[in-house]
């Protein structure tokens, strides 16, 4: 019984780490609150929510001039 509990605890820990990594990936890098939803053109970075993307003139990752944005959806 102990072995089964230890394996389950290890699997839960791995799943929690994966969940936190995924959450960090989809959260806006500017406000750290909303889900990323705008791709910057031409660089293609997906780092901001729609609210912050409209105010950006340069990509926050590489400071490249933003020529347009595309609204994105997670399915």
C-alpha positions in Angstrom: 0.0 0.0 0.0 2.9 2.4 0.8 4.4 1.9 -2.7 1.1 2.8 -4.4 0.8 5.9 -2.3 4.3 7.0 -3.0 3.9 6.5 -6.8 0.6 8.5 -6.7 2.2 11.3 -4.7 5.1 11.4 -7.2 2.7 11.5 -10.2 0.6 14.3 -8.5 3.8 16.3 -8.0 4.8 16.0 -11.6 1.3 17.0 -12.7 1.3 20.0 -10.4 4.7 21.1 -11.9 3.3 20.7 -15.5 0.2 22.7 -14.6 2.2 25.5 -13.1 4.5 25.6 -16.2 1.5 25.7 -18.5 -0.2 28.4 -16.5 3.0 30.5 -16.7 3.0 30.0 -20.5 -0.5 31.3 -21.1 -0.6 34.2 -18.7 0.0 37.8 -20.1 3.7 38.7 -19.5 2.8 42.4 -19.0 -0.2 42.3 -16.6 0.4 38.8 -15.2 -3.4 38.5 -14.8 -5.2 37.7 -18.1 -4.7 35.0 -20.7 -2.5 35.8 -23.7 -4.7 36.5 -26.7 -2.8 38.5 -29.3 0.1 37.5 -31.7 2.4 40.4 -32.7 3.3 40.7 -36.4 5.8 40.2 -37.9 7.7 38.6 -34.9 4.9 36.1 -34.1 5.3 36.4 -30.3 2.2 35.5 -28.2 2.9 37.3 -24.9 0.1 39.8 -24.1 -3.6 39.8 -23.4 -5.8 41.9 -25.7 -6.0 44.8 -23.3 -2.2 45.2 -23.1 -1.5 44.4 -26.8 -3.5 47.4 -28.0 -1.2 49.7 -26.1 2.1 48.1 -27.2 4.2 49.7 -30.0 7.1 47.3 -29.6 7.3 43.6 -28.8 8.2 43.2 -25.1 10.5 40.3 -25.9 12.7 41.7 -28.6 11.6 45.4 -28.9 10.8 44.9 -32.5 8.3 47.3 -34.0 4.8 45.8 -34.0 3.1 46.2 -37.4 -0.1 44.4 -36.5 -1.8 42.0 -34.1 -3.9 38.9 -34.6 -6.5 37.9 -32.0 -6.0 34.3 -30.9 -8.1 31.6 -29.3 -7.3 28.5 -27.3 -9.4 25.5 -28.3 
